[in-house]
Amino acid sequence: MTDELLSGDHIARLGLDDWRSMYGALEARFATGDFATGLRLVAAIGEAAQVAQHHPDVELRPTHVDVLLTTHDAGGKTARDVELARRVSALAADLGVPAEPADVQRLELALDTADVDEIRPFWAAVLDARDTGGDEVVDPRGRIPTIWFQAGDPHDEPRQRWHLDVRVPPEVVDRRIAAALAAGGTLVTDEHAPRFWVLADPQGNKVCLCTHVTRAD
């Protein structure tokens, strides 16, 4: 089976009514209604994926199951994802579980910059993400949104209206800070440590590395 990358417009013409194209993946939400039904659907998806030797990301929640399909070695959506998507939809239909495609969404963070190469290594380091060498950094574990760098004009350091708070285990925070500094970042303040540290990339964009220490949550 070919691993030619398929665009979202191409896939939209294939009749995958349950699925939506979200960046480099196909995603669907199935409204199971209860945990036991969700478990049955997850088990069925697992068996089908094993047969296909093409394994999705599956998230089980009390009222729904989310499924994400992508061909990792191709870097996006391929016919392999389309085939498994059809099989997953059939399994859900057999269980009487409807899809809720309108509930699918994915957050990606866009950071305007006049020099992607200057700040991309910092964000890969501080987030422990994969530096693509292009215009984004990606968490290979899928826990945090992709950060995409959009070309902009040079300007003075802005006064930020929002920034990222990244909660990490206390035992990894020193390593994460060291990696960010080695990637060209600066430590803005540690006056609130070990609750949180404020760091900035070489262009002044700030991020807080946070731990549970001294917090109630």
Buried (B, 14 or more C-beta within 10 A) or exposed (E): EEBEBBEEEEBEEEEBEBBBBBBBBBBBBBBBBEEEBBEBBBEBBEEBBEEBEBEBEBBEEEEBBBBBBBBEEBEBBBBBBBBBBBBBBEBBEEBEBBBBBEEBEEEEBEBEBEEBEBBBBBBBBBBBBBBBEEBBBBBEEEEBBBBBBEEEEEEEEEEEEEEBEBEBEEEEBEEBBEBBBEBBBBBBEEEEBBEBBBBBBBBBBBBBBBBEEEEEE
